[in-house]
Amino acid sequence: MLGAEIRTAAPLLVKSCPATLPLQPTAGVWVRSLLVGSDTLVLLAVNDQYYNDQTGCHYTPVSNATVAVTLPTWLQLPTAFEITAGGLKDVSTQSNGSQLQLNLGTLNVTRMIVVTKNAQLRTTLQRRHDQQVQPGICALAPEFCTTNAPAITQQPSN
């Protein structure tokens, strides 16, 4: 599933560079930042409370995980979303001056968070996921695929 997240984010990752930004994660959370161009930041949050043995990977979920990041001056008032194997999801944020707090909820293993001022980026990445990544995910792990329920797109006329 991590491969699906990376394939979705590939256009960002190939143009990114590591950045040392002031980060304040919840205890038990490891975070690194990547800068992408002049309008986007990618945060990789990892649960640091895990171990591997012969039976597999074991972890203790981090409840109410948060990351506070001091944003560069060129990235004030951004939006944030998460790239998952199932698609893109909103991330709850709170802004306090140049500091942005990202509320991650329960962190099981990893999260890839995009913080951006680029209004079209989410739509572009969602389209990439839907067209290039989701077909493989649905074949491998159908629980990540949802069927679109019928919706009323136009109100009936009299």
N, CA and C atoms as an extended XYZ file, in Angstrom:
474
Properties=species:S:1:pos:R:3:atomname:S:1:resname:S:1:resid:I:1 pbc="F F F"
N         0.812       -1.193        0.000 N   MET     1
C         0.000        0.000        0.000 CA  MET     1
C         0.860        1.264        0.000 C   MET     1
N         2.039        1.180        0.629 N   LEU     2
C         2.935        2.326        0.630 CA  LEU     2
C         3.371        2.671       -0.789 C   LEU     2
N         3.546        1.653       -1.625 N   GLY     3
C         3.901        1.890       -3.015 CA  GLY     3
C         2.846        2.704       -3.732 C   GLY     3
N         1.570        2.477       -3.403 N   ALA     4
C         0.482        3.243       -4.016 CA  ALA     4
C         0.569        4.711       -3.619 C   ALA     4
N         0.887        4.964       -2.368 N   GLU     5
C         1.027        6.344       -1.917 CA  GLU     5
C         2.192        7.022       -2.633 C   GLU     5
N         3.287        6.294       -2.769 N   ILE     6
C         4.462        6.858       -3.442 CA  ILE     6
C         4.187        7.099       -4.917 C   ILE     6
N         3.487        6.169       -5.593 N   ARG     7
C         3.150        6.383       -7.005 CA  ARG     7
C         2.231        7.581       -7.183 C   ARG     7
N         1.291        7.776       -6.260 N   THR     8
C         0.404        8.934       -6.340 CA  THR     8
C         1.196       10.225       -6.183 C   THR     8
N         2.150       10.236       -5.261 N   ALA     9
C         2.916       11.443       -4.955 CA  ALA     9
C         4.158       11.595       -5.829 C   ALA     9
N         4.405       10.688       -6.759 N   ALA    10
C         5.634       10.695       -7.553 CA  ALA    10
C         5.980       12.059       -8.151 C   ALA    10
N         5.014       12.797       -8.740 N   PRO    11
C         5.384       14.099       -9.305 CA  PRO    11
C         5.958       15.057       -8.258 C   PRO    11
N         5.521       14.924       -7.016 N   LEU    12
C         6.055       15.772       -5.956 CA  LEU    12
C         7.416       15.271       -5.490 C   LEU    12
N         7.521       13.966       -5.311 N   LEU    13
C         8.730       13.392       -4.739 CA  LEU    13
C         9.946       13.562       -5.634 C   LEU    13
N         9.780       13.451       -6.946 N   VAL    14
C        10.938       13.575       -7.839 CA  VAL    14
C        11.457       15.011       -7.911 C   VAL    14
N        10.633       15.977       -7.531 N   LYS    15
C        11.050       17.381       -7.563 CA  LYS    15
C        11.364       17.922       -6.172 C   LYS    15
N        11.353       17.072       -5.160 N   SER    16
C        11.503       17.552       -3.789 CA  SER    16
C        12.951       17.507       -3.317 C   SER    16
N        13.195       18.227       -2.238 N   CYS    17
C        14.493       18.156       -1.577 CA  CYS    17
C        14.254       18.199       -0.072 C   CYS    17
N        15.078       17.489        0.687 N   PRO    18
C        14.923       17.502        2.145 CA  PRO    18
C        15.089       18.914        2.686 C   PRO    18
N        14.364       19.215        3.740 N   ALA    19
C        14.440       20.534        4.360 CA  ALA    19
C        14.447       20.373        5.863 C   ALA    19
N        15.230       21.189        6.503 N   THR    20
C        15.252       21.190        7.958 CA  THR    20
C        14.344       22.320        8.426 C   THR    20
N        13.136       21.950        8.802 N   LEU    21
C        12.175       22.923        9.322 CA  LEU    21
C        11.928       22.606       10.790 C   LEU    21
N        11.589       23.616       11.591 N   PRO    22
C        11.231       23.329       12.979 CA  PRO    22
C         9.953       22.482       13.024 C   PRO    22
N        10.085       21.262       13.544 N   LEU    23
C         8.965       20.327       13.646 CA  LEU    23
C         8.792       19.912       15.097 C   LEU    23
N         7.546       19.852       15.545 N   GLN    24
C         7.256       19.411       16.915 CA  GLN    24
C         6.189       18.319       16.857 C   GLN    24
N         6.616       17.055       16.723 N   PRO    25
C         5.640       15.962       16.680 CA  PRO    25
C         5.281       15.471       18.081 C   PRO    25
N         4.154       14.779       18.149 N   THR    26
C         3.758       14.083       19.363 CA  THR    26
C         4.845       13.061       19.711 C   THR    26
N         4.997       12.758       20.988 N   ALA    27
C         5.957       11.738       21.410 CA  ALA    27
C         5.662       10.428       20.682 C   ALA    27
N         6.706        9.765       20.212 N   GLY    28
C         6.541        8.503       19.498 CA  GLY    28
C         6.339        8.670       18.002 C   GLY    28
N         6.393        9.911       17.508 N   VAL    29
C         6.216       10.184       16.080 CA  VAL    29
C         7.507       10.796       15.534 C   VAL    29
N         7.985       10.248       14.425 N   TRP    30
C         9.181       10.716       13.728 CA  TRP    30
C         8.702       11.416       12.469 C   TRP    30
N         9.184       12.624       12.185 N   VAL    31
C         8.717       13.399       11.031 CA  VAL    31
C         9.907       13.973       10.262 C   VAL    31
N         9.802       13.928        8.931 N   ARG    32
C        10.773       14.570        8.055 CA  ARG    32
C        10.016       15.395        7.025 C   ARG    32
N        10.670       16.451        6.541 N   SER    33
C        10.017       17.357        5.599 CA  SER    33
C        10.782       17.423        4.288 C   SER    33
N        10.009       17.591        3.220 N   LEU    34
C        10.534       17.768        1.870 CA  LEU    34
C         9.896       19.018        1.278 C   LEU    34
N        10.692       19.874        0.686 N   LEU    35
C        10.164       21.051       -0.001 CA  LEU    35
C         9.993       20.711       -1.471 C   LEU    35
N         8.875       21.178       -2.042 N   VAL    36
C         8.575       20.938       -3.451 CA  VAL    36
C         8.266       22.286       -4.092 C   VAL    36
N         9.182       22.774       -4.907 N   GLY    37
C         8.962       24.053       -5.567 CA  GLY    37
C         8.811       25.174       -4.564 C   GLY    37
N         8.017       26.158       -4.919 N   SER    38
C         7.829       27.326       -4.053 CA  SER    38
C         6.430       27.396       -3.464 C   SER    38
N         5.696       26.255       -3.495 N   ASP    39
C         4.332       26.316       -2.956 CA  ASP    39
C         3.901       25.068       -2.192 C   ASP    39
N         4.802       24.097       -1.991 N   THR    40
C         4.373       22.835       -1.399 CA  THR    40
C         5.432       22.260       -0.465 C   THR    40
N         4.943       21.614        0.576 N   LEU    41
C         5.754       20.928        1.565 CA  LEU    41
C         5.148       19.544        1.762 C   LEU    41
N         5.990       18.508        1.782 N   VAL    42
C         5.525       17.152        2.060 CA  VAL    42
C         6.095       16.749        3.411 C   VAL    42
N         5.233       16.278        4.298 N   LEU    43
C         5.668       15.787        5.599 CA  LEU    43
C         5.458       14.280        5.651 C   LEU    43
N         6.479       13.566        6.067 N   LEU    44
C         6.399       12.119        6.240 CA  LEU    44
C         6.415       11.858        7.739 C   LEU    44
N         5.288       11.377        8.266 N   ALA    45
C         5.164       11.087        9.698 CA  ALA    45
C         5.161        9.573        9.879 C   ALA    45
N         6.011        9.100       10.791 N   VAL    46
C         6.175        7.665       11.004 CA  VAL    46
C         6.025        7.359       12.491 C   VAL    46
N         5.278        6.308       12.798 N   ASN    47
C         5.157        5.828       14.168 CA  ASN    47
C         6.499        5.220       14.557 C   ASN    47
N         7.129        5.793       15.559 N   ASP    48
C         8.440        5.331       15.993 CA  ASP    48
C         8.345        4.213       17.044 C   ASP    48
N         7.135        3.776       17.340 N   GLN    49
C         6.930        2.750       18.368 CA  GLN    49
C         6.622        1.411       17.699 C   GLN    49
N         7.618        0.853       17.034 N   TYR    50
C         7.424       -0.415       16.343 CA  TYR    50
C         8.682       -1.262       16.459 C   TYR    50
N         8.526       -2.546       16.187 N   TYR    51
C         9.671       -3.439       16.085 CA  TYR    51
C         9.318       -4.572       15.136 C   TYR    51
N        10.339       -5.164       14.567 N   ASN    52
C        10.175       -6.292       13.654 CA  ASN    52
C        10.786       -7.532       14.287 C   ASN    52
N        10.140       -8.659       14.063 N   ASP    53
C        10.718       -9.948       14.446 CA  ASP    53
C        10.299      -10.985       13.412 C   ASP    53
N        10.500      -12.255       13.710 N   GLN    54
C        10.195      -13.314       12.760 CA  GLN    54
C         8.715      -13.376       12.393 C   GLN    54
N         7.855      -12.877       13.264 N   THR    55
C         6.418      -12.953       12.989 CA  THR    55
C         5.885      -11.723       12.263 C   THR    55
N         6.736      -10.706       12.077 N   GLY    56
C         6.292       -9.528       11.327 CA  GLY    56
C         6.609       -8.226       12.029 C   GLY    56
N         5.891       -7.190       11.617 N   CYS    57
C         6.051       -5.843       12.168 CA  CYS    57
C         4.983       -5.628       13.239 C   CYS    57
N         5.397       -5.137       14.389 N   HIS    58
C         4.478       -4.880       15.495 CA  HIS    58
C         4.591       -3.413       15.885 C   HIS    58
N         3.468       -2.789       16.198 N   TYR    59
C         3.503       -1.380       16.563 CA  TYR    59
C         2.431       -1.076       17.590 C   TYR    59
N         2.649        0.009       18.292 N   THR    60
C         1.666        0.541       19.218 CA  THR    60
C         1.147        1.829       18.603 C   THR    60
N        -0.149        1.900       18.258 N   PRO    61
C        -0.676        3.130       17.641 CA  PRO    61
C        -0.460        4.348       18.540 C   PRO    61
N        -0.207        5.483       17.918 N   VAL    62
C        -0.074        6.748       18.634 CA  VAL    62
C        -1.415        7.458       18.521 C   VAL    62
N        -2.104        7.601       19.639 N   SER    63
C        -3.408        8.274       19.652 CA  SER    63
C        -3.223        9.788       19.631 C   SER    63
N        -4.163       10.469       19.007 N   ASN    64
C        -4.163       11.937       18.949 CA  ASN    64
C        -2.821       12.505       18.493 C   ASN    64
N        -2.238       11.897       17.486 N   ALA    65
C        -0.949       12.352       16.969 CA  ALA    65
C        -1.095       13.721       16.310 C   ALA    65
N        -0.125       14.572       16.576 N   THR    66
C        -0.076       15.898       15.945 CA  THR    66
C         1.359       16.195       15.520 C   THR    66
N         1.466       17.110       14.582 N   VAL    67
C         2.764       17.651       14.180 CA  VAL    67
C         2.582       19.150       14.031 C   VAL    67
N         3.415       19.908       14.709 N   ALA    68
C         3.429       21.359       14.526 CA  ALA    68
C         4.661       21.696       13.699 C   ALA    68
N         4.458       22.467       12.655 N   VAL    69
C         5.563       22.853       11.775 CA  VAL    69
C         5.567       24.374       11.635 C   VAL    69
N         6.757       24.951       11.751 N   THR    70
C         6.902       26.374       11.489 CA  THR    70
C         7.095       26.523        9.991 C   THR    70
N         6.141       27.178        9.356 N   LEU    71
C         6.139       27.291        7.898 CA  LEU    71
C         7.079       28.383        7.413 C   LEU    71
N         7.699       28.161        6.252 N   PRO    72
C         8.482       29.244        5.640 CA  PRO    72
C         7.547       30.406        5.289 C   PRO    72
N         8.092       31.588        5.167 N   THR    73
C         7.259       32.767        4.891 CA  THR    73
C         6.484       32.644        3.584 C   THR    73
N         6.997       31.900        2.612 N   TRP    74
C         6.327       31.765        1.325 CA  TRP    74
C         5.190       30.745        1.353 C   TRP    74
N         4.981       30.088        2.494 N   LEU    75
C         3.936       29.055        2.569 CA  LEU    75
C         2.929       29.367        3.674 C   LEU    75
N         2.530       30.603        3.774 N   GLN    76
C         1.552       30.974        4.786 CA  GLN    76
C         0.132       30.699        4.285 C   GLN    76
N        -0.763       30.305        5.185 N   LEU    77
C        -2.182       30.011        4.919 CA  LEU    77
C        -2.381       28.919        3.857 C   LEU    77
N        -1.759       27.766        4.041 N   PRO    78
C        -1.912       26.674        3.068 CA  PRO    78
C        -3.106       25.784        3.394 C   PRO    78
N        -3.367       24.830        2.516 N   THR    79
C        -4.300       23.748        2.790 CA  THR    79
C        -3.473       22.482        2.988 C   THR    79
N        -4.073       21.465        3.606 N   ALA    80
C        -3.343       20.220        3.866 CA  ALA    80
C        -4.231       19.029        3.554 C   ALA    80
N        -3.614       17.989        2.980 N   PHE    81
C        -4.313       16.737        2.728 CA  PHE    81
C        -3.325       15.587        2.832 C   PHE    81
N        -3.876       14.404        3.019 N   GLU    82
C        -3.070       13.202        3.161 CA  GLU    82
C        -3.204       12.345        1.920 C   GLU    82
N        -2.106       11.729        1.492 N   ILE    83
C        -2.140       10.778        0.392 CA  ILE    83
C        -2.167        9.382        1.004 C   ILE    83
N        -3.226        8.623        0.703 N   THR    84
C        -3.363        7.263        1.218 CA  THR    84
C        -3.517        6.300        0.045 C   THR    84
N        -3.459        5.021        0.344 N   ALA    85
C        -3.678        4.017       -0.699 CA  ALA    85
C        -5.085        4.133       -1.268 C   ALA    85
N        -6.027        4.598       -0.466 N   GLY    86
C        -7.411        4.736       -0.903 CA  GLY    86
C        -7.731        6.063       -1.564 C   GLY    86
N        -6.766        6.957       -1.666 N   GLY    87
C        -7.004        8.265       -2.274 CA  GLY    87
C        -6.553        9.384       -1.357 C   GLY    87
N        -7.033       10.587       -1.598 N   LEU    88
C        -6.640       11.752       -0.820 CA  LEU    88
C        -7.698       12.061        0.230 C   LEU    88
N        -7.239       12.506        1.405 N   LYS    89
C        -8.137       12.826        2.520 CA  LYS    89
C        -7.743       14.163        3.121 C   LYS    89
N        -8.735       14.890        3.617 N   ASP    90
C        -8.460       16.147        4.306 CA  ASP    90
C        -7.697       15.887        5.593 C   ASP    90
N        -6.869       16.846        5.980 N   VAL    91
C        -6.178       16.818        7.264 CA  VAL    91
C        -6.612       18.064        8.027 C   VAL    91
N        -7.035       17.871        9.260 N   SER    92
C        -7.446       18.986       10.105 CA  SER    92
C        -6.214       19.779       10.524 C   SER    92
N        -6.301       21.088       10.394 N   THR    93
C        -5.175       21.950       10.758 CA  THR    93
C        -5.640       23.089       11.652 C   THR    93
N        -4.688       23.638       12.387 N   GLN    94
C        -4.905       24.850       13.172 CA  GLN    94
C        -3.697       25.738       12.944 C   GLN    94
N        -3.957       26.991       12.601 N   SER    95
C        -2.877       27.919       12.299 CA  SER    95
C        -2.724       28.913       13.436 C   SER    95
N        -1.459       29.208       13.777 N   ASN    96
C        -1.155       30.201       14.797 CA  ASN    96
C         0.069       30.968       14.318 C   ASN    96
N        -0.170       32.036       13.583 N   GLY    97
C         0.935       32.794       13.005 CA  GLY    97
C         1.622       31.963       11.933 C   GLY    97
N         2.926       31.772       12.070 N   SER    98
C         3.667       30.986       11.084 CA  SER    98
C         3.694       29.502       11.430 C   SER    98
N         3.046       29.136       12.529 N   GLN    99
C         3.034       27.733       12.937 CA  GLN    99
C         1.711       27.074       12.531 C   GLN    99
N         1.833       25.873       11.948 N   LEU   100
C         0.672       25.103       11.523 CA  LEU   100
C         0.678       23.782       12.275 C   LEU   100
N        -0.424       23.490       12.958 N   GLN   101
C        -0.558       22.198       13.635 CA  GLN   101
C        -1.428       21.289       12.790 C   GLN   101
N        -0.914       20.095       12.514 N   LEU   102
C        -1.637       19.085       11.752 CA  LEU   102
C        -2.132       18.033       12.735 C   LEU   102
N        -3.433       17.780       12.723 N   ASN   103
C        -4.035       16.799       13.610 CA  ASN   103
C        -4.201       15.499       12.835 C   ASN   103
N        -3.411       14.483       13.197 N   LEU   104
C        -3.362       13.236       12.441 CA  LEU   104
C        -4.270       12.147       13.004 C   LEU   104
N        -4.869       12.356       14.156 N   GLY   105
C        -5.697       11.302       14.752 CA  GLY   105
C        -4.809       10.164       15.223 C   GLY   105
N        -5.241        8.929       15.007 N   THR   106
C        -4.446        7.772       15.396 CA  THR   106
C        -3.450        7.443       14.297 C   THR   106
N        -2.177        7.423       14.642 N   LEU   107
C        -1.115        7.093       13.694 CA  LEU   107
C        -0.711        5.643       13.912 C   LEU   107
N        -1.053        4.802       12.939 N   ASN   108
C        -0.669        3.400       13.040 CA  ASN   108
C         0.769        3.194       12.589 C   ASN   108
N         1.068        3.441       11.310 N   VAL   109
C         2.422        3.216       10.814 CA  VAL   109
C         2.993        4.491       10.188 C   VAL   109
N         2.429        4.950        9.060 N   THR   110
C         2.973        6.134        8.381 CA  THR   110
C         1.862        7.035        7.868 C   THR   110
N         2.206        8.282        7.595 N   ARG   111
C         1.321        9.234        6.936 CA  ARG   111
C         2.157       10.100        6.007 C   ARG   111
N         1.613       10.378        4.835 N   MET   112
C         2.233       11.308        3.890 CA  MET   112
C         1.286       12.496        3.762 C   MET   112
N         1.710       13.631        4.284 N   ILE   113
C         0.874       14.829        4.328 CA  ILE   113
C         1.431       15.871        3.361 C   ILE   113
N         0.549       16.460        2.573 N   VAL   114
C         0.931       17.520        1.642 CA  VAL   114
C         0.346       18.834        2.166 C   VAL   114
N         1.207       19.819        2.314 N   VAL   115
C         0.814       21.165        2.734 CA  VAL   115
C         1.137       22.070        1.558 C   VAL   115
N         0.124       22.754        1.025 N   THR   116
C         0.349       23.489       -0.215 CA  THR   116
C        -0.506       24.744       -0.332 C   THR   116
N        -0.015       25.668       -1.146 N   LYS   117
C        -0.787       26.837       -1.556 CA  LYS   117
C        -1.297       26.664       -2.985 C   LYS   117
N        -0.904       25.584       -3.641 N   ASN   118
C        -1.293       25.310       -5.027 CA  ASN   118
C        -2.733       24.792       -5.038 C   ASN   118
N        -3.661       25.599       -5.511 N   ALA   119
C        -5.083       25.255       -5.475 CA  ALA   119
C        -5.436       24.060       -6.353 C   ALA   119
N        -4.656       23.775       -7.398 N   GLN   120
C        -4.965       22.671       -8.310 CA  GLN   120
C        -4.265       21.361       -7.951 C   GLN   120
N        -3.329       21.394       -7.025 N   LEU   121
C        -2.516       20.212       -6.744 CA  LEU   121
C        -3.337       19.018       -6.276 C   LEU   121
N        -4.275       19.237       -5.364 N   ARG   122
C        -5.080       18.122       -4.865 CA  ARG   122
C        -5.854       17.454       -6.002 C   ARG   122
N        -6.480       18.249       -6.855 N   THR   123
C        -7.244       17.703       -7.980 CA  THR   123
C        -6.335       16.921       -8.915 C   THR   123
N        -5.152       17.443       -9.193 N   THR   124
C        -4.201       16.770      -10.076 CA  THR   124
C        -3.761       15.431       -9.491 C   THR   124
N        -3.440       15.409       -8.206 N   LEU   125
C        -3.004       14.161       -7.574 CA  LEU   125
C        -4.148       13.153       -7.446 C   LEU   125
N        -5.362       13.639       -7.170 N   GLN   126
C        -6.502       12.724       -7.084 CA  GLN   126
C        -6.761       12.071       -8.437 C   GLN   126
N        -6.656       12.853       -9.498 N   ARG   127
C        -6.840       12.314      -10.854 CA  ARG   127
C        -5.760       11.253      -11.142 C   ARG   127
N        -4.529       11.549      -10.777 N   ARG   128
C        -3.438       10.587      -10.971 CA  ARG   128
C        -3.719        9.295      -10.213 C   ARG   128
N        -4.176        9.433       -8.977 N   HIS   129
C        -4.507        8.247       -8.171 CA  HIS   129
C        -5.622        7.449       -8.832 C   HIS   129
N        -6.695        8.130       -9.221 N   ASP   130
C        -7.855        7.438       -9.802 CA  ASP   130
C        -7.505        6.715      -11.099 C   ASP   130
N        -6.673        7.329      -11.930 N   GLN   131
C        -6.375        6.756      -13.241 CA  GLN   131
C        -5.220        5.770      -13.236 C   GLN   131
N        -4.182        6.029      -12.462 N   GLN   132
C        -2.970        5.221      -12.554 CA  GLN   132
C        -2.727        4.285      -11.372 C   GLN   132
N        -3.266        4.617      -10.212 N   VAL   133
C        -2.952        3.838       -9.014 CA  VAL   133
C        -4.120        2.970       -8.558 C   VAL   133
N        -5.309        3.534       -8.515 N   GLN   134
C        -6.467        2.821       -7.971 CA  GLN   134
C        -6.765        1.486       -8.659 C   GLN   134
N        -6.654        1.353       -9.987 N   PRO   135
C        -6.936        0.040      -10.589 CA  PRO   135
C        -6.080       -1.081       -9.997 C   PRO   135
N        -4.815       -0.819       -9.741 N   GLY   136
C        -3.947       -1.827       -9.132 CA  GLY   136
C        -4.318       -2.095       -7.682 C   GLY   136
N        -4.689       -1.045       -6.962 N   ILE   137
C        -5.100       -1.200       -5.559 CA  ILE   137
C        -6.356       -2.050       -5.478 C   ILE   137
N        -7.329       -1.778       -6.347 N   CYS   138
C        -8.592       -2.527       -6.312 CA  CYS   138
C        -8.370       -4.014       -6.583 C   CYS   138
N        -7.409       -4.321       -7.442 N   ALA   139
C        -7.109       -5.721       -7.732 CA  ALA   139
C        -6.404       -6.385       -6.555 C   ALA   139
N        -5.535       -5.647       -5.870 N   LEU   140
C        -4.748       -6.191       -4.776 CA  LEU   140
C        -5.476       -6.149       -3.431 C   LEU   140
N        -6.137       -5.036       -3.145 N   ALA   141
C        -6.785       -4.823       -1.844 CA  ALA   141
C        -8.122       -4.130       -2.043 C   ALA   141
N        -9.168       -4.879       -2.423 N   PRO   142
C       -10.459       -4.263       -2.731 CA  PRO   142
C       -11.085       -3.481       -1.577 C   PRO   142
N       -10.640       -3.724       -0.349 N   GLU   143
C       -11.209       -2.977        0.782 CA  GLU   143
C       -10.876       -1.489        0.717 C   GLU   143
N        -9.881       -1.107       -0.084 N   PHE   144
C        -9.535        0.301       -0.250 CA  PHE   144
C       -10.368        0.966       -1.343 C   PHE   144
N       -11.174        0.188       -2.051 N   CYS   145
C       -11.973        0.729       -3.142 CA  CYS   145
C       -13.430        0.789       -2.722 C   CYS   145
N       -14.020        1.919       -2.948 N   THR   146
C       -15.431        2.071       -2.624 CA  THR   146
C       -16.201        2.278       -3.911 C   THR   146
N       -17.399        1.811       -3.897 N   THR   147
C       -18.255        2.066       -5.058 CA  THR   147
C       -18.918        3.412       -4.863 C   THR   147
N       -19.116        4.106       -5.930 N   ASN   148
C       -19.778        5.398       -5.856 CA  ASN   148
C       -21.280        5.190       -5.779 C   ASN   148
N       -21.852        5.626       -4.695 N   ALA   149
C       -23.297        5.526       -4.532 CA  ALA   149
C       -23.969        6.564       -5.416 C   ALA   149
N       -25.181        6.281       -5.855 N   PRO   150
C       -25.880        7.274       -6.668 CA  PRO   150
C       -26.063        8.574       -5.877 C   PRO   150
N       -26.013        9.675       -6.577 N   ALA   151
C       -26.173       10.984       -5.941 CA  ALA   151
C       -27.053       11.856       -6.820 C   ALA   151
N       -27.761       12.761       -6.198 N   ILE   152
C       -28.578       13.733       -6.928 CA  ILE   152
C       -27.669       14.885       -7.299 C   ILE   152
N       -27.433       15.070       -8.592 N   THR   153
C       -26.561       16.130       -9.055 CA  THR   153
C       -27.333       17.361       -9.520 C   THR   153
N       -28.635       17.180       -9.758 N   GLN   154
C       -29.472       18.284      -10.179 CA  GLN   154
C       -30.849       18.066       -9.580 C   GLN   154
N       -31.411       19.114       -9.008 N   GLN   155
C       -32.729       19.009       -8.414 CA  GLN   155
C       -33.785       18.836       -9.506 C   GLN   155
N       -34.765       17.969       -9.269 N   PRO   156
C       -35.815       17.776      -10.275 CA  PRO   156
C       -36.601       19.065      -10.493 C   PRO   156
N       -37.086       19.241      -11.714 N   SER   157
C       -37.917       20.411      -12.003 CA  SER   157
C       -39.366       20.104      -11.670 C   SER   157
N       -40.181       21.142      -11.598 N   ASN   158
C       -41.604       20.965      -11.277 CA  ASN   158
C       -42.300       20.151      -12.347 C   ASN   158
